[in-house]
Amino acid sequence: MKTKCPVCKKEAQWEGNPFRPFCSERCRQIDLGLWVSEEYRIPGESAEKEDVKKTGGDGGEDDE
């Protein structure tokens, strides 16, 4: 089965491909870099806002 690489859009073999769904290590690293640099985001509140709601403070250790 062949699929399109989500980064470069080239056709990539699915079976036996250690980088799937990507066509190569390079495309896999590009995708990871986009997540790390926050180019990709999942909608929702940030973890910092969630922490403030749960602790009732700003999440710092000086909330005594």
DOFIDO-312758 format. One record per residue (C-alpha): x, y, z. Coordinates in steps of 0.02 Angstrom, whole numbers, plus 50000, padded with zeros to 5 digits. Each point is the difference from the previous one (the first is absolute). Layout:
// DOFIDO-312758
XYZ/...
This chain:
// DOFIDO-312758
500005000050000/500625017449960/499555016250088/500495018349984/501305006950118/499145013750104/501545011349985/500644998949821/498474991749920/501064986749911/499324982549990/500704988950137/499904981350028/498994995850157/500564982150030/501774998150065/500265018850012/500765004250170/499575018549977/498164998149957/498945009949971/501505010049938/501084995349852/501665002750090/500895004550161/500195017749932/498125002649981/499704992350172/501245012450077/499225014749907/498294995350070/500704998450177/500825017149983/498345007749951/499194993050158/501455005850110/499965017649927/498115000250027/499605001849814/498754986150031/498825001950148/498564990450074/498575011950046/499635002350184/500575009250154/501855000350037/500694988850137/500485015550100/498205006050005/499424982650052/501294999950142/499385016950065/498214993750004/500494984350097/501155008250127/499095016550017/501645009249976/501255003449866/500834982950019/501525007250088/500684993850165/499705016750087/498114996850018/500054997850189/
